[in-house]
Amino acid sequence: MSDFDITRKQDGSKGRYVLISDGHEADLTYSVLSPQTVIADHTGVPDELRGTGAGLALVTRLVEDARAEGFRIVPLCPFVNAQRRRHPEWADAFNV
């Protein structure tokens, strides 16, 4: 969907997806509630990356991982929830 390079880091029940573009870092943080449920906590995109699709790329990666690994996303983050509403084809990946 995009050419962004996104890495995923997890330490215990906390994790984050990190996207670095042109020296600027955007991230999406999450909490693991159970093997079946992940809470999307926060998406942070610096002004330099706004409008580039960086935020959408982070949410898309989360949805792809949810499908691949069999967990569902609770969209506590307002941005993730807004993207969920814009993409009804992602309904299977969310627990709302």
C-alpha positions in Angstrom: 0.0 0.0 0.0 2.9 2.3 0.6 6.7 2.5 0.4 7.1 3.3 4.0 9.4 1.0 6.1 7.7 0.2 9.3 9.2 -1.7 12.2 7.4 -3.3 15.1 8.8 -3.4 18.6 7.2 -5.2 21.5 8.3 -5.4 25.1 5.9 -7.4 27.2 2.4 -6.1 26.9 3.4 -2.8 25.3 4.4 -2.3 21.7 4.8 0.2 18.9 5.0 0.4 15.2 7.7 2.9 14.0 7.8 4.6 10.6 10.8 6.7 9.7 10.6 8.9 6.6 13.0 11.7 5.7 14.5 11.6 9.2 11.1 12.0 10.9 9.5 9.4 13.1 5.8 8.5 13.3 4.5 5.8 15.5 1.5 3.8 16.7 1.5 2.5 20.2 -0.5 -0.5 21.4 -1.1 -2.6 24.5 -1.7 -6.3 24.4 -4.7 -7.2 26.5 -4.7 -10.9 25.5 -3.4 -13.0 22.7 -6.7 -12.2 21.0 -7.0 -8.5 21.8 -4.7 -5.6 21.1 -5.6 -2.0 22.1 -4.5 0.7 19.7 -3.5 3.5 22.2 -2.0 6.4 20.2 -0.9 7.4 16.7 1.7 10.1 16.6 2.6 11.7 13.3 4.9 14.8 13.2 3.9 17.8 11.2 6.6 17.0 8.6 4.8 13.8 7.8 1.2 14.9 7.9 -0.6 14.4 4.6 2.0 11.8 3.4 -0.1 8.7 4.3 2.2 7.8 7.2 -0.6 7.5 9.7 -2.7 5.4 7.4 0.3 3.2 6.6 0.8 2.5 10.4 -2.9 1.5 10.8 -2.8 -0.6 7.7 0.2 -2.5 9.1 -1.6 -3.1 12.4 -4.6 -4.4 10.5 -2.4 -6.7 8.4 -0.7 -8.1 11.5 -4.1 -8.5 13.3 -5.3 -10.6 10.4 -2.1 -12.6 10.1 -1.7 -13.3 13.8 -5.4 -13.7 14.7 -5.9 -10.8 17.1 -8.6 -8.1 17.1 -8.0 -4.4 17.5 -9.8 -2.2 20.1 -9.4 1.3 18.6 -9.0 3.5 21.6 -6.9 5.9 19.5 -9.2 8.4 17.8 -7.1 8.3 14.6 -7.2 4.5 14.4 -11.0 4.6 15.1 -11.5 7.2 12.3 -9.5 5.0 9.9 -11.6 2.0 10.9 -14.8 3.9 10.0 -13.3 5.0 6.6 -12.4 1.4 5.8 -15.4 -0.9 6.3 -13.4 -3.7 4.6 -11.3 -3.8 7.8 -14.3 -4.7 10.1 -13.0 -8.3 10.6 -9.8 -6.9 12.3 -11.6 -4.8 14.9 -13.4 -5.5 18.1 -15.9 -2.6 18.7 
